[in-house]
Amino acid sequence: MSKQRRLETLQPWVELTTTAADWKAADPALLATMLGELHLIRAFEETVLELASESLVHGPAHSSIGQEGGAVGSIVGMRSSDAVNGSHRGHHQFLAKAITHVSQGNLDLGALVTAPIQTVLQRTLAEILGLAQGYCAGRGGSMHLQWFEAGALGTNAIVGGGAPLAAGNAWAQKRSGTSDITVNYFGDGASQIGSVLESMNLAAAWKLPVCFFIENNIYAVATKIEESVADTRLSVRGQGFSIPSWRVDGMDPLAVHLAMQQAEEVMRSGGGPAIIEAEVYRFFHQNGPYPGSAFGYRTKEEEAEWRARDPLLRIAKEMIALGLIDQAGVDSVREQAQSAMTLAVGELTEADPESSGKRRIRTELWPDPSFVDVGLRGDLSELEGARTLDPLDYTGELEKTKFVDAVAAVMGRRMDEDDRIVIMGEDVHRLSGGTNGATKGLSKQYPDRVLGTPISENAFAGLAGGMALDGRYRPVIEFMYPDFMWVAADQVFNQIGKARHMFGGVNPVPLVLRTKVAMGSGYGSQHLMDPAGIFATSPGWRIIAPSTAADYIGLMNTALTLEDPVLVIEHVDLYGQPEEIPAGDLDYQLPFGKAGIRRVGNDVTVISYLSMVRHCLEAVEQTGLDAEVVDLRWLDRASLDWDTIGESIRKTNSVLIVEQGARGTSYGGWLADEIQRRFFDWLDQPIERVTGSEASPSISKVLERAAIARTEEVVAGLERIRAGLGQR
């Protein structure tokens, strides 16, 4: 008969409940501050629902009424340098952090609303109303609230989307030698999301000072927690990742505070992450001013039971029992909070002259429509004064290298010059430079800045995004294959790409994402895509695609100077190519947004990038057509060299766009549309395109070759152009 032994987890998992002794021992100033913050947040949320009922809130109004105890209890003791981020229902977390910041965690209940607190209330309300004076200039609204000065990293409309970003901020805090912490707030629904679980694993493995704070409010919209999980004690997640965890009554702000104090001891001492699960209850529906019972998924009796546990009532009752305040004092606190909100609303609204008895937003407070795209990317001021060099114009001494060795060499040079650069990715620290040698020698030279990650693109991409937003580091992440971006699509596109613009267009996001196109290597449908077309149609990203090692050096140096996220696309066909680069020079930048003319001609403008540039040159020689070959180098909408492209088109009056990959996700489709809009009057025939097939490349050598473009397909494209020239 088999022997069995019960296994024990490595970390504690406890339920914390307050006693009368805890309340008696609590600092009266702490209790007073919690009471004040609770009432300020409650009055704020009631005002938001009131304005929403008048259709003055454009979009959702996810009220946190009922859940304030979790936010206030966990945040009231934090430093301004500690950080928080949250979910779509995050007004209470943002306000608790902002009020704690401006008050230094000490409220006077006799004069509750100081001028800085009034400003916080008004600017937060302005943001929710979409007004220019809001913290994000009206772009964030209810679900995207950010104020870095207060340590509010930004609430997040994607369920679970903030967890990797919080882990990245915690990494930066730890690396910088502080004892600061980051808290990521999310609900019961997000507790099953992959990005959250991946982030828990990465935070535990790297001992990051981040708290995963679960607001278990029992319902994900209308689906009860029992329908979603087998164990409704969501803090059990910590046991799987060896993270110490606490479970508390979130309607008891002091219990939350005590649990957070214990969790802080772990995080601030270098013990790694913590989990706190607070059982809370949103008094209203997912969105808007009606209770859940109005929609039939909760009973009025259940709602009444939870309302009797209101955190505002709980703390007032305990303080009255301790003789710290009387009911009149509590009423005064509420009146002060309500008066502050009345004042804020008065500053932002006015009587509607077209509708008696109704209000409207003050028209002069709306953002200017011309602001719509401002801050989507940076203004490039960081490139001023850079030493630029275009290898096409270089006439000095050259040295021989392989393309992939230049990749590692320029990265090593920049890491030597800039200790903010940190490389992350799967196996980048192993195999003598990763799977292709692109990080050759770097892990030995910078062991604490070349970080091999778990197979969790969602987590480490988002963690890098959090590092970039922190501002102290410049992460370089590697996706082994571009197809893996779909695993991390939320972090890549919803978070990193949109962050600067969404939060007001001010905060930089200096991040580089490296990946390689591997068409022709036999890896099949899920490893061989060209990501250019997807990224080019997604906001916020800059894209570079070098075809030579000399260009790679200059482009990577520029990418590592930019304050925007940059996608660097490489190609395995180029890695082993013998190349010539400027001798002894790894420091020049390629001129920003400058395409390269690889061949001058008059019959047709051939536009391409990466390894297909060489196939284009081969095809031109085979056909004898006098083609001008333009190597784009920069692919994103904001960085394309329209001057060079336009000058060529006005000369040749014909265009052939060449790319290797699948037709459906192609870059050329977007580019062709833009060219015909800009240069239609100079085109003597329709734009021709060379792409791969509709299907992704297959494993079969024959089918893979049929699915991608190379020299032969470019020749065919040039012959179509020749036929068109004959019809002029």
ROGUPA-217754 format. One record per residue (C-alpha): x, y negated, z negated; residue in three letters. Coordinates in steps of 0.2 Angstrom, whole numbers, padded with zeros to 4 digits, always signed. Layout:
<nodes>
XYZAla;...
</nodes>
This chain:
<nodes>
+0000+0000+0000Met;+0007-0017+0005Ser;+0013-0029-0009Lys;+0005-0046-0010Gln;+0011-0062-0018Arg;+0001-0078-0020Arg;+0010-0092-0011Leu;+0011-0109-0019Glu;+0012-0126-0010Thr;+0027-0137-0014Leu;+0018-0153-0018Gln;+0005-0158-0031Pro;-0013-0161-0026Trp;-0023-0169-0040Val;-0040-0177-0043Glu;-0038-0193-0054Leu;-0053-0199-0064Thr;-0052-0214-0076Thr;-0057-0214-0094Thr;-0063-0227-0106Ala;-0045-0228-0112Ala;-0039-0232-0094Asp;-0051-0247-0093Trp;-0046-0253-0111Lys;-0027-0252-0106Ala;-0029-0261-0089Ala;-0022-0279-0088Asp;-0037-0291-0089Pro;-0029-0301-0076Ala;-0029-0286-0064Leu;-0047-0283-0067Leu;-0052-0301-0065Ala;-0042-0301-0048Thr;-0051-0285-0042Met;-0068-0292-0047Leu;-0064-0308-0037Gly;-0058-0299-0022Glu;-0073-0288-0022Leu;-0085-0302-0022His;-0076-0312-0009Leu;-0076-0297+0003Ile;-0094-0293-0001Arg;-0099-0311+0003Ala;-0089-0311+0019Phe;-0097-0295+0025Glu;-0114-0300+0021Glu;-0111-0316+0031Thr;-0105-0306+0046Val;-0121-0295+0046Leu;-0131-0311+0044Glu;-0123-0319+0059Leu;-0124-0302+0069Ala;-0142-0302+0066Ser;-0143-0319+0075Glu;-0133-0312+0089Ser;-0118-0323+0085Leu;-0106-0309+0084Val;-0102-0303+0101His;-0098-0284+0100Gly;-0099-0273+0085Pro;-0100-0278+0066Ala;-0093-0263+0057His;-0098-0267+0039Ser;-0087-0261+0025Ser;-0100-0265+0012Ile;-0099-0251-0001Gly;-0081-0246+0003Gln;-0073-0262-0004Glu;-0066-0253-0020Gly;-0054-0242-0010Gly;-0046-0257-0001Ala;-0045-0268-0016Val;-0040-0255-0028Gly;-0025-0249-0017Ser;-0020-0266-0011Ile;-0021-0278-0026Val;-0004-0273-0033Gly;+0005-0273-0016Met;+0019-0285-0011Arg;+0017-0297+0004Ser;+0031-0287+0012Ser;+0022-0271+0010Asp;+0011-0267+0025Ala;-0006-0260+0029Val;-0015-0256+0045Asn;-0033-0249+0047Gly;-0047-0243+0058Ser;-0062-0251+0067His;-0070-0253+0050Arg;-0056-0264+0042Gly;-0062-0281+0037His;-0060-0276+0018His;-0043-0270+0020Gln;-0037-0285+0030Phe;-0045-0297+0018Leu;-0039-0288+0003Ala;-0021-0289+0010Lys;-0023-0307+0015Ala;-0031-0313-0001Ile;-0018-0304-0011Thr;-0004-0312-0001His;-0010-0330-0003Val;-0015-0328-0021Ser;+0000-0317-0025Gln;-0012-0305-0033Gly;-0019-0317-0046Asn;-0036-0324-0045Leu;-0044-0337-0057Asp;-0062-0332-0058Leu;-0066-0350-0064Gly;-0059-0357-0048Ala;-0060-0343-0037Leu;-0058-0350-0020Val;-0042-0360-0017Thr;-0038-0369-0001Ala;-0028-0355+0006Pro;-0041-0342+0002Ile;-0054-0353+0010Gln;-0043-0354+0026Thr;-0041-0335+0025Val;-0060-0333+0025Leu;-0063-0345+0039Gln;-0049-0339+0051Arg;-0055-0321+0048Thr;-0073-0325+0052Leu;-0067-0335+0067Ala;-0058-0320+0074Glu;-0073-0309+0072Ile;-0083-0322+0081Leu;-0070-0323+0095Gly;-0064-0341+0092Leu;-0047-0349+0095Ala;-0043-0352+0077Gln;-0044-0334+0073Gly;-0029-0324+0068Tyr;-0028-0316+0085Cys;-0034-0332+0095Ala;-0051-0323+0096Gly;-0045-0308+0106Arg;-0045-0296+0092Gly;-0063-0299+0086Gly;-0070-0287+0072Ser;-0059-0272+0076Met;-0042-0279+0079His;-0036-0290+0064Leu;-0018-0294+0062Gln;-0008-0306+0052Trp;+0010-0301+0050Phe;+0015-0314+0037Glu;+0003-0306+0025Ala;+0009-0288+0030Gly;-0007-0284+0040Ala;-0001-0275+0054Leu;-0017-0274+0064Gly;-0033-0264+0062Thr;-0037-0252+0077Asn;-0052-0247+0087Ala;-0045-0230+0092Ile;-0049-0217+0078Val;-0033-0212+0071Gly;-0023-0223+0082Gly;-0015-0233+0069Gly;-0006-0218+0060Ala;+0009-0217+0071Pro;+0011-0236+0071Leu;+0011-0236+0052Ala;+0024-0222+0052Ala;+0035-0233+0063Gly;+0034-0248+0052Asn;+0038-0237+0037Ala;+0053-0230+0046Trp;+0059-0248+0049Ala;+0056-0252+0030Gln;+0067-0237+0025Lys;+0080-0240+0038Arg;+0082-0258+0032Ser;+0085-0253+0014Gly;+0070-0260+0007Thr;+0058-0251-0006Ser;+0043-0258+0004Asp;+0029-0246+0009Ile;+0016-0245+0022Thr;-0002-0239+0020Val;-0012-0232+0035Asn;-0031-0232+0032Tyr;-0043-0221+0041Phe;-0059-0212+0039Gly;-0065-0194+0037Asp;-0067-0193+0056Gly;-0049-0197+0059Ala;-0043-0184+0047Ser;-0044-0171+0061Gln;-0036-0182+0074Ile;-0020-0176+0082Gly;-0011-0192+0080Ser;-0014-0192+0061Val;-0008-0175+0058Leu;+0007-0177+0069Glu;+0011-0193+0060Ser;+0009-0184+0043Met;+0022-0171+0049Asn;+0034-0183+0056Leu;+0033-0194+0040Ala;+0036-0179+0029Ala;+0050-0173+0039Ala;+0059-0190+0039Trp;+0053-0194+0021Lys;+0045-0211+0027Leu;+0037-0222+0014Pro;+0020-0222+0021Val;+0003-0218+0013Cys;-0011-0210+0023Phe;-0026-0217+0014Phe;-0042-0207+0019Ile;-0058-0217+0016Glu;-0070-0202+0015Asn;-0087-0210+0018Asn;-0095-0193+0022Ile;-0102-0198+0039Tyr;-0094-0201+0056Ala;-0107-0212+0063Val;-0122-0199+0060Ala;-0112-0183+0059Thr;-0110-0177+0041Lys;-0093-0171+0035Ile;-0099-0153+0032Glu;-0103-0152+0050Glu;-0085-0156+0055Ser;-0073-0147+0043Val;-0073-0131+0032Ala;-0065-0140+0017Asp;-0073-0157+0014Thr;-0059-0162+0002Arg;-0049-0170+0016Leu;-0033-0173+0005Ser;-0030-0154+0007Val;-0021-0160+0023Arg;-0006-0165+0012Gly;-0003-0147+0007Gln;+0000-0141+0025Gly;+0014-0155+0027Phe;+0021-0154+0009Ser;+0014-0172+0005Ile;+0009-0175-0013Pro;-0009-0180-0013Ser;-0022-0188-0024Trp;-0041-0187-0023Arg;-0051-0201-0032Val;-0068-0209-0033Asp;-0067-0224-0021Gly;-0081-0232-0030Met;-0070-0234-0045Asp;-0057-0248-0040Pro;-0047-0244-0056Leu;-0045-0226-0051Ala;-0039-0230-0034Val;-0027-0242-0041His;-0020-0229-0053Leu;-0018-0217-0039Ala;-0009-0229-0029Met;+0003-0233-0042Gln;+0008-0215-0044Gln;+0009-0214-0025Ala;+0020-0229-0024Glu;+0032-0221-0037Glu;+0035-0207-0024Val;+0036-0218-0009Met;+0047-0232-0016Arg;+0059-0220-0024Ser;+0063-0212-0007Gly;+0052-0197-0010Gly;+0043-0198+0007Gly;+0024-0200+0011Pro;+0009-0199+0000Ala;-0010-0195+0004Ile;-0024-0203-0006Ile;-0042-0198-0002Glu;-0055-0210-0009Ala;-0073-0205-0009Glu;-0083-0220-0003Val;-0100-0224+0005Tyr;-0104-0237+0018Arg;-0121-0244+0013Phe;-0125-0248+0031Phe;-0126-0239+0047His;-0110-0237+0058Gln;-0113-0254+0065Asn;-0126-0268+0061Gly;-0137-0273+0047Pro;-0148-0257+0045Tyr;-0145-0243+0033Pro;-0142-0225+0039Gly;-0159-0220+0033Ser;-0167-0231+0046Ala;-0159-0219+0059Phe;-0164-0203+0051Gly;-0148-0195+0046Tyr;-0148-0201+0028Arg;-0161-0201+0015Thr;-0166-0217+0005Lys;-0163-0207-0011Glu;-0145-0203-0006Glu;-0142-0221-0002Glu;-0150-0227-0019Ala;-0139-0215-0028Glu;-0123-0222-0020Trp;-0129-0240-0022Arg;-0130-0237-0041Ala;-0111-0233-0040Arg;-0107-0250-0031Asp;-0089-0254-0035Pro;-0094-0272-0039Leu;-0107-0266-0052Leu;-0094-0254-0059Arg;-0080-0266-0062Ile;-0092-0279-0069Ala;-0100-0267-0081Lys;-0083-0262-0087Glu;-0077-0279-0089Met;-0093-0285-0099Ile;-0091-0270-0110Ala;-0073-0275-0114Leu;-0079-0293-0118Gly;-0068-0300-0103Leu;-0083-0308-0095Ile;-0102-0310-0097Asp;-0116-0308-0084Gln;-0116-0327-0081Ala;-0097-0326-0077Gly;-0101-0312-0064Val;-0115-0322-0057Asp;-0103-0337-0055Ser;-0090-0327-0046Val;-0103-0321-0033Arg;-0110-0339-0031Glu;-0092-0345-0028Gln;-0089-0332-0015Ala;-0106-0336-0006Gln;-0102-0354-0006Ser;-0086-0351+0002Ala;-0094-0342+0016Met;-0107-0355+0018Thr;-0093-0368+0020Leu;-0084-0357+0033Ala;-0100-0354+0043Val;-0103-0372+0043Gly;-0086-0376+0050Glu;-0089-0363+0064Leu;-0107-0365+0069Thr;-0120-0379+0072Glu;-0138-0381+0075Ala;-0143-0375+0092Asp;-0151-0390+0101Pro;-0160-0379+0113Glu;-0168-0368+0100Ser;-0176-0375+0084Ser;-0170-0367+0068Gly;-0156-0357+0076Lys;-0138-0359+0075Arg;-0124-0357+0089Arg;-0105-0357+0089Ile;-0097-0374+0090Arg;-0093-0375+0108Thr;-0076-0383+0106Glu;-0070-0369+0096Leu;-0071-0356+0110Trp;-0054-0351+0118Pro;-0050-0359+0134Asp;-0054-0347+0149Pro;-0037-0351+0156Ser;-0030-0341+0141Phe;-0037-0325+0147Val;-0020-0317+0153Asp;-0008-0328+0143Val;+0003-0317+0132Gly;+0000-0301+0142Leu;+0019-0300+0144Arg;+0033-0312+0137Gly;+0039-0328+0145Asp;+0056-0320+0149Leu;+0065-0334+0139Ser;+0075-0320+0131Glu;+0084-0318+0148Leu;+0091-0336+0149Glu;+0109-0337+0150Gly;+0112-0319+0154Ala;+0126-0314+0165Arg;+0118-0306+0181Thr;+0126-0296+0195Leu;+0118-0288+0210Asp;+0128-0273+0215Pro;+0123-0277+0233Leu;+0133-0293+0232Asp;+0148-0286+0222Tyr;+0165-0286+0231Thr;+0176-0282+0216Gly;+0185-0266+0211Glu;+0174-0250+0210Leu;+0175-0234+0200Glu;+0168-0217+0203Lys;+0155-0209+0191Thr;+0140-0198+0192Lys;+0123-0206+0190Phe;+0118-0197+0174Val;+0135-0202+0166Asp;+0131-0220+0170Ala;+0114-0217+0161Val;+0123-0212+0145Ala;+0137-0224+0147Ala;+0127-0240+0147Val;+0116-0234+0133Met;+0132-0231+0123Gly;+0138-0248+0127Arg;+0122-0256+0121Arg;+0121-0246+0105Met;+0139-0251+0101Asp;+0134-0270+0104Glu;+0116-0269+0096Asp;+0113-0259+0081Asp;+0095-0262+0082Arg;+0094-0249+0096Ile;+0087-0232+0091Val;+0085-0217+0103Ile;+0071-0204+0100Met;+0065-0189+0109Gly;+0065-0170+0110Glu;+0082-0163+0110Asp;+0091-0180+0113Val;+0103-0175+0099His;+0107-0158+0105Arg;+0113-0149+0121Leu;+0128-0161+0123Ser;+0116-0175+0128Gly;+0099-0169+0129Gly;+0092-0158+0143Thr;+0100-0167+0157Asn;+0115-0176+0148Gly;+0107-0193+0148Ala;+0112-0195+0130Thr;+0129-0187+0131Lys;+0140-0191+0117Gly;+0128-0203+0108Leu;+0123-0192+0094Ser;+0140-0190+0088Lys;+0144-0208+0089Gln;+0128-0214+0081Tyr;+0121-0199+0071Pro;+0108-0210+0062Asp;+0102-0218+0078Arg;+0099-0204+0089Val;+0084-0195+0082Leu;+0078-0178+0088Gly;+0060-0177+0086Thr;+0047-0163+0084Pro;+0037-0159+0100Ile;+0024-0173+0096Ser;+0024-0186+0109Glu;+0009-0195+0102Asn;+0018-0197+0085Ala;+0035-0202+0090Phe;+0029-0214+0104Ala;+0018-0222+0092Gly;+0031-0222+0078Leu;+0042-0231+0091Ala;+0028-0243+0094Gly;+0027-0247+0076Gly;+0046-0250+0075Met;+0045-0262+0090Ala;+0031-0272+0082Leu;+0041-0273+0066Asp;+0054-0283+0076Gly;+0070-0277+0067Arg;+0073-0263+0079Tyr;+0073-0259+0098Arg;+0067-0241+0100Pro;+0071-0231+0116Val;+0061-0216+0118Ile;+0063-0202+0130Glu;+0048-0191+0137Phe;+0057-0176+0144Met;+0044-0176+0159Tyr;+0032-0190+0163Pro;+0017-0179+0163Asp;+0019-0178+0144Phe;+0013-0196+0143Met;-0005-0189+0144Trp;-0002-0181+0127Val;+0003-0199+0121Ala;-0009-0209+0132Ala;-0017-0218+0117Asp;-0001-0224+0110Gln;+0007-0228+0127Val;-0008-0237+0134Phe;-0020-0242+0121Asn;-0007-0247+0108Gln;+0010-0251+0115Ile;+0004-0258+0131Gly;-0010-0269+0124Lys;-0003-0274+0107Ala;+0005-0291+0112Arg;-0010-0297+0121His;-0024-0289+0110Met;-0017-0297+0094Phe;-0015-0315+0102Gly;-0001-0314+0114Gly;+0013-0319+0102Val;+0022-0304+0094Asn;+0035-0295+0105Pro;+0035-0277+0108Val;+0053-0273+0113Pro;+0053-0254+0118Leu;+0060-0244+0132Val;+0052-0228+0137Leu;+0063-0217+0148Arg;+0057-0202+0158Thr;+0062-0193+0174Lys;+0053-0187+0190Val;+0058-0169+0193Ala;+0050-0165+0210Met;+0059-0152+0219Gly;+0065-0143+0203Ser;+0051-0130+0202Gly;+0043-0134+0186Tyr;+0025-0135+0193Gly;+0010-0146+0191Ser;+0012-0151+0173Gln;+0030-0157+0174His;+0033-0166+0191Leu;+0022-0181+0192Met;+0028-0199+0197Asp;+0021-0210+0183Pro;+0023-0227+0193Ala;+0005-0228+0199Gly;-0002-0225+0182Ile;+0009-0238+0173Phe;+0007-0251+0187Ala;-0012-0251+0184Thr;-0010-0252+0165Ser;-0008-0269+0157Pro;+0007-0274+0147Gly;+0021-0263+0154Trp;+0036-0268+0164Arg;+0043-0254+0176Ile;+0060-0251+0183Ile;+0065-0238+0195Ala;+0084-0238+0200Pro;+0090-0229+0215Ser;+0109-0231+0211Thr;+0120-0230+0196Ala;+0126-0248+0198Ala;+0107-0253+0198Asp;+0103-0243+0183Tyr;+0117-0251+0173Ile;+0110-0269+0177Gly;+0092-0264+0175Leu;+0094-0255+0159Met;+0104-0270+0152Asn;+0089-0281+0157Thr;+0076-0269+0149Ala;+0086-0269+0133Leu;+0085-0288+0132Thr;+0067-0290+0137Leu;+0054-0292+0123Glu;+0041-0281+0132Asp;+0039-0263+0133Pro;+0048-0256+0149Val;+0046-0240+0158Leu;+0062-0234+0165Val;+0059-0220+0178Ile;+0074-0209+0183Glu;+0075-0195+0196His;+0083-0178+0194Val;+0089-0179+0212Asp;+0100-0194+0207Leu;+0108-0187+0191Tyr;+0121-0177+0200Gly;+0125-0189+0214Gln;+0143-0196+0215Pro;+0141-0215+0213Glu;+0152-0231+0213Glu;+0149-0244+0200Ile;+0159-0260+0196Pro;+0175-0255+0187Ala;+0175-0257+0168Gly;+0159-0267+0168Asp;+0144-0260+0158Leu;+0137-0277+0152Asp;+0129-0286+0167Tyr;+0111-0288+0170Gln;+0102-0285+0187Leu;+0094-0302+0191Pro;+0076-0301+0184Phe;+0063-0296+0197Gly;+0075-0294+0212Lys;+0072-0281+0225Ala;+0087-0275+0236Gly;+0088-0275+0255Ile;+0097-0258+0258Arg;+0096-0260+0277Arg;+0092-0276+0287Val;+0080-0274+0302Gly;+0066-0281+0313Asn;+0054-0268+0318Asp;+0046-0263+0301Val;+0047-0266+0282Thr;+0050-0249+0273Val;+0047-0251+0255Ile;+0052-0238+0242Ser;+0061-0234+0226Tyr;+0070-0221+0216Leu;+0077-0206+0227Ser;+0066-0210+0241Met;+0076-0225+0246Val;+0090-0213+0252Arg;+0077-0202+0261His;+0071-0218+0270Cys;+0088-0223+0275Leu;+0091-0205+0282Glu;+0074-0206+0292Ala;+0078-0223+0299Val;+0095-0216+0306Glu;+0086-0201+0313Gln;+0072-0211+0322Thr;+0083-0226+0328Gly;+0069-0238+0323Leu;+0076-0255+0318Asp;+0069-0254+0300Ala;+0072-0265+0285Glu;+0073-0255+0270Val;+0067-0263+0254Val;+0072-0255+0237Asp;+0059-0262+0225Leu;+0069-0259+0208Arg;+0055-0268+0199Trp;+0038-0260+0201Leu;+0026-0269+0189Asp;+0014-0282+0195Arg;+0022-0296+0185Ala;+0040-0292+0191Ser;+0039-0287+0209Leu;+0050-0297+0221Asp;+0036-0305+0232Trp;+0048-0317+0239Asp;+0059-0303+0247Thr;+0044-0293+0252Ile;+0035-0307+0260Gly;+0050-0313+0269Glu;+0053-0296+0277Ser;+0035-0294+0282Ile;+0034-0311+0290Arg;+0049-0305+0300Lys;+0044-0287+0305Thr;+0024-0288+0304Asn;+0023-0270+0300Ser;+0024-0261+0283Val;+0028-0243+0278Leu;+0026-0239+0260Ile;+0036-0223+0255Val;+0034-0213+0239Glu;+0037-0195+0235Gln;+0022-0190+0223Gly;+0004-0186+0224Ala;-0008-0197+0234Arg;-0021-0198+0220Gly;-0010-0206+0206Thr;+0001-0215+0219Ser;+0009-0232+0217Tyr;+0008-0236+0235Gly;-0011-0237+0235Gly;-0011-0252+0223Trp;+0004-0260+0232Leu;-0004-0258+0250Ala;-0020-0267+0243Asp;-0010-0281+0236Glu;+0001-0283+0252Ile;-0014-0284+0263Gln;-0022-0297+0252Arg;-0006-0308+0252Arg;+0001-0305+0269Phe;-0014-0300+0280Phe;-0011-0314+0293Asp;+0007-0307+0296Trp;+0002-0289+0299Leu;+0001-0283+0317Asp;-0005-0265+0312Gln;-0013-0257+0297Pro;-0001-0253+0282Ile;+0006-0235+0284Glu;+0010-0225+0269Arg;+0020-0209+0266Val;+0015-0199+0250Thr;+0015-0181+0244Gly;-0001-0171+0246Ser;-0017-0173+0235Glu;-0012-0158+0224Ala;+0002-0158+0211Ser;+0017-0149+0216Pro;+0016-0130+0213Ser;+0029-0118+0206Ile;+0030-0109+0223Ser;+0045-0116+0232Lys;+0036-0117+0249Val;+0020-0125+0241Leu;+0031-0137+0231Glu;+0039-0143+0247Arg;+0023-0145+0255Ala;+0016-0156+0241Ala;+0030-0169+0241Ile;+0038-0181+0253Ala;+0056-0181+0259Arg;+0065-0187+0274Thr;+0054-0177+0287Glu;+0038-0186+0280Glu;+0047-0203+0281Val;+0052-0199+0299Val;+0034-0195+0303Ala;+0028-0211+0295Gly;+0041-0221+0305Leu;+0035-0213+0321Glu;+0017-0218+0317Arg;+0024-0236+0315Ile;+0033-0234+0332Arg;+0017-0229+0340Ala;+0008-0244+0333Gly;+0022-0256+0340Leu;+0019-0249+0357Gly;+0001-0254+0356Gln;+0005-0273+0352Arg;
</nodes>
